[in-house]
């Protein structure tokens, strides 16, 4: 046999039995197993391909603009530059990740120049916020600060970028700041590390953000109050109002720091807070001439504060408010009205809320004969017993022709005769409801028409709930209000627990078109289903259709 010649099998030697058994499992079992393996492998590959297929995601089309809502306009900002910059950036990164074999070779100089040009383009069109003018961004922040306050909003947006950080640090946004308490888990106290962090944060804010601070409010702080007030007073020389709500721990040292560093301080609000009374008294004696507003809660030494005010340490005082805690119970506060009129002749607002005033006569010292000539609001409301009588009211208001708001809720010993002789002719709001008084304690049971006739042209709000005036008196008084030229001024009427009738009520509703609050609860002369509170004009008009005709 020559070289390169192929040897073929001899077909004659193959038996017919073998040819007949080709393709059968009995003759060739190994061929059947191979086919089964191939089939199973094919099915397995099909399942894997189905798993690897990505599900289709319905994506919303990307608009080419962004809408920002302002106070009186819509600001439409294009996103084209941003999308182009993103595509270029993605192209650069994609080229860097391709294998070396597929990248077209270029000289190092050309590559460097192209990368620098494209990187500069990406940096110039980084974000739309980078090109926004600083003044526009400050105005946007100012809208949010006016509604929610600067903290924590400005602290969060300052971490977005350099532009936003600069806008968030603008002094105009930090003129009024309120800081709430530092939350801790119930039953646990702040760790020393956390206390140091709190003090460092307050110190940093005072040095870097509070340069134009005018109003500072601290709420629910039980620690570091003294430190915070001292730091703020040392760095905020324009501070004009200090408010401490539900705080404790303010000492004389903090008041001394306020006196040294804050010559513009005019308002001190320490309601529901525990402060050192001696420190406040010494501050008022030294710097009381600059104070215009004082608000505090009744305490064991409140009479001492009133004595200092009556002594003339705050001659420019315009607002004085004294209130009580809800769980304080019965609170009596002796007050010399004549001495207070002499010490605070420019008082415009005087409020004593739930404090039982005990009028007393000055034994010595100056007494004012002019009263409160600038007084516009007087509130001596009490939910318990009131000892204010006609002559006390006359002493308070005999020289107050500018009075607009008079709140005598709970004062059952005052009569309509005394009210009708007051010098104020343009009273707008009269609150004279009785809530916890028995009929035996009420001094005035008739004459309500004297008051409606006196202030028929100016009265806007009237509260005579639970007053025992007869239905005839109420009919005359409500008739005066309904048929006067100032009927459109009346917007609030509280007749709860009175003897108002359907006919009288119908006359009021027909003629007082601006009435949007009407309290008829517990009115025994009205049919069932109508004795409730109505809080809108539509609701009151529907009541008119339900009133029975008699």
Secondary structure in CASP SS format (residue, H / E / C, confidence):
PFRMAT SS
TARGET T0000
AUTHOR 0000-0000-0000
METHOD secondary structure of the structure
MODEL  1
X C 1.00
X C 1.00
X C 1.00
X C 1.00
X C 1.00
X C 1.00
X C 1.00
X C 1.00
X C 1.00
X C 1.00
X H 1.00
X H 1.00
X H 1.00
X C 1.00
X C 1.00
X H 1.00
X H 1.00
X H 1.00
X H 1.00
X H 1.00
X C 1.00
X C 1.00
X C 1.00
X C 1.00
X C 1.00
X C 1.00
X C 1.00
X C 1.00
X H 1.00
X H 1.00
X H 1.00
X H 1.00
X H 1.00
X H 1.00
X H 1.00
X H 1.00
X H 1.00
X H 1.00
X H 1.00
X H 1.00
X H 1.00
X H 1.00
X H 1.00
X H 1.00
X H 1.00
X H 1.00
X H 1.00
X H 1.00
X H 1.00
X H 1.00
X H 1.00
X H 1.00
X C 1.00
X C 1.00
X C 1.00
X C 1.00
X C 1.00
X C 1.00
X C 1.00
X C 1.00
X C 1.00
X C 1.00
X C 1.00
X C 1.00
X E 1.00
X E 1.00
X E 1.00
X E 1.00
X E 1.00
X C 1.00
X C 1.00
X C 1.00
X C 1.00
X E 1.00
X E 1.00
X E 1.00
X E 1.00
X E 1.00
X C 1.00
X H 1.00
X H 1.00
X H 1.00
X H 1.00
X H 1.00
X H 1.00
X H 1.00
X H 1.00
X H 1.00
X H 1.00
X H 1.00
X H 1.00
X H 1.00
X H 1.00
X H 1.00
X H 1.00
X H 1.00
X H 1.00
X C 1.00
X C 1.00
X C 1.00
X C 1.00
X C 1.00
X C 1.00
X C 1.00
X C 1.00
X C 1.00
X C 1.00
X H 1.00
X H 1.00
X H 1.00
X H 1.00
X H 1.00
X H 1.00
X H 1.00
X H 1.00
X H 1.00
X H 1.00
X H 1.00
X H 1.00
X H 1.00
X H 1.00
X H 1.00
X H 1.00
X H 1.00
X C 1.00
X C 1.00
X C 1.00
X H 1.00
X H 1.00
X H 1.00
X H 1.00
X C 1.00
X C 1.00
X H 1.00
X H 1.00
X H 1.00
X H 1.00
X H 1.00
X H 1.00
X H 1.00
X H 1.00
X H 1.00
X H 1.00
X H 1.00
X H 1.00
X H 1.00
X H 1.00
X H 1.00
X C 1.00
X C 1.00
X C 1.00
X C 1.00
X H 1.00
X H 1.00
X H 1.00
X H 1.00
X H 1.00
X C 1.00
X C 1.00
X C 1.00
X C 1.00
X H 1.00
X H 1.00
X H 1.00
X H 1.00
X H 1.00
X H 1.00
X H 1.00
X C 1.00
X C 1.00
X H 1.00
X H 1.00
X H 1.00
X H 1.00
X C 1.00
X E 1.00
X E 1.00
X E 1.00
X E 1.00
X C 1.00
X C 1.00
X C 1.00
X C 1.00
X C 1.00
X C 1.00
X C 1.00
X C 1.00
X C 1.00
X C 1.00
X C 1.00
X C 1.00
X H 1.00
X H 1.00
X H 1.00
X H 1.00
X H 1.00
X H 1.00
X H 1.00
X H 1.00
X H 1.00
X H 1.00
X H 1.00
X H 1.00
X H 1.00
X H 1.00
X H 1.00
X H 1.00
X H 1.00
X C 1.00
X C 1.00
X C 1.00
X C 1.00
X C 1.00
X C 1.00
X E 1.00
X E 1.00
X E 1.00
X E 1.00
X E 1.00
X C 1.00
X C 1.00
X C 1.00
X C 1.00
X C 1.00
X H 1.00
X H 1.00
X H 1.00
X H 1.00
X H 1.00
X H 1.00
X H 1.00
X H 1.00
X H 1.00
X H 1.00
X H 1.00
X C 1.00
X C 1.00
X C 1.00
X C 1.00
X C 1.00
X E 1.00
X E 1.00
X E 1.00
X E 1.00
X E 1.00
X C 1.00
X C 1.00
X E 1.00
X E 1.00
X E 1.00
X C 1.00
X H 1.00
X H 1.00
X H 1.00
X H 1.00
X H 1.00
X H 1.00
X H 1.00
X H 1.00
X H 1.00
X H 1.00
X C 1.00
X C 1.00
X C 1.00
X C 1.00
X C 1.00
X E 1.00
X E 1.00
X E 1.00
X E 1.00
X C 1.00
X C 1.00
X C 1.00
X E 1.00
X E 1.00
X C 1.00
X H 1.00
X H 1.00
X H 1.00
X H 1.00
X H 1.00
X H 1.00
X H 1.00
X H 1.00
X H 1.00
X H 1.00
X H 1.00
X H 1.00
X H 1.00
X H 1.00
X C 1.00
X C 1.00
X E 1.00
X E 1.00
X E 1.00
X E 1.00
X E 1.00
X C 1.00
X C 1.00
X C 1.00
X C 1.00
X H 1.00
X H 1.00
X H 1.00
X H 1.00
X H 1.00
X H 1.00
X H 1.00
X H 1.00
X H 1.00
X C 1.00
X C 1.00
X C 1.00
X C 1.00
X C 1.00
X C 1.00
X C 1.00
X C 1.00
X E 1.00
X E 1.00
X E 1.00
X E 1.00
X E 1.00
X C 1.00
X C 1.00
X C 1.00
X C 1.00
X C 1.00
X C 1.00
X C 1.00
X C 1.00
X E 1.00
X E 1.00
X E 1.00
X E 1.00
X C 1.00
X H 1.00
X H 1.00
X H 1.00
X H 1.00
X H 1.00
X H 1.00
X H 1.00
X C 1.00
X C 1.00
X C 1.00
X C 1.00
X C 1.00
X E 1.00
X E 1.00
X E 1.00
X E 1.00
X C 1.00
X C 1.00
X C 1.00
X E 1.00
X E 1.00
X E 1.00
X E 1.00
X C 1.00
X C 1.00
X C 1.00
X C 1.00
X C 1.00
X C 1.00
X C 1.00
X C 1.00
X C 1.00
X C 1.00
X C 1.00
X C 1.00
X C 1.00
X C 1.00
X C 1.00
X C 1.00
X C 1.00
X E 1.00
X E 1.00
X E 1.00
X C 1.00
X C 1.00
X C 1.00
X C 1.00
X C 1.00
X C 1.00
X C 1.00
X C 1.00
X C 1.00
X C 1.00
X H 1.00
X H 1.00
X H 1.00
X H 1.00
X H 1.00
X H 1.00
X H 1.00
X H 1.00
X C 1.00
X C 1.00
X C 1.00
X C 1.00
X C 1.00
X C 1.00
X C 1.00
X E 1.00
X E 1.00
X E 1.00
X C 1.00
X C 1.00
X C 1.00
X C 1.00
X C 1.00
X C 1.00
X C 1.00
X C 1.00
X H 1.00
X H 1.00
X H 1.00
X H 1.00
X H 1.00
X C 1.00
X C 1.00
X C 1.00
X C 1.00
X C 1.00
X C 1.00
X C 1.00
X C 1.00
X E 1.00
X E 1.00
X E 1.00
X C 1.00
X C 1.00
X C 1.00
X C 1.00
X C 1.00
X C 1.00
X C 1.00
X H 1.00
X H 1.00
X H 1.00
X C 1.00
X C 1.00
X C 1.00
X C 1.00
X C 1.00
X C 1.00
X H 1.00
X H 1.00
X H 1.00
X H 1.00
X H 1.00
X H 1.00
X H 1.00
X C 1.00
X C 1.00
X C 1.00
X C 1.00
X C 1.00
X C 1.00
X E 1.00
X E 1.00
X E 1.00
X C 1.00
X C 1.00
X C 1.00
X C 1.00
X C 1.00
X C 1.00
X C 1.00
X H 1.00
X H 1.00
X H 1.00
X H 1.00
X H 1.00
X H 1.00
X H 1.00
X H 1.00
X H 1.00
X H 1.00
X H 1.00
X H 1.00
X C 1.00
X C 1.00
X C 1.00
X C 1.00
X H 1.00
X H 1.00
X H 1.00
X C 1.00
X C 1.00
X E 1.00
X E 1.00
X E 1.00
X C 1.00
X C 1.00
X C 1.00
X C 1.00
X C 1.00
X C 1.00
X C 1.00
X H 1.00
X H 1.00
X H 1.00
X H 1.00
X H 1.00
X H 1.00
X H 1.00
X H 1.00
X H 1.00
X H 1.00
X C 1.00
X C 1.00
X C 1.00
X C 1.00
X C 1.00
X E 1.00
X E 1.00
X E 1.00
X C 1.00
X C 1.00
X C 1.00
X C 1.00
X C 1.00
X C 1.00
X C 1.00
X C 1.00
X C 1.00
X C 1.00
X C 1.00
X C 1.00
X C 1.00
X E 1.00
X E 1.00
X C 1.00
X C 1.00
X H 1.00
X H 1.00
X H 1.00
X H 1.00
X H 1.00
X H 1.00
X H 1.00
X H 1.00
X H 1.00
X H 1.00
X C 1.00
X C 1.00
X C 1.00
X C 1.00
END
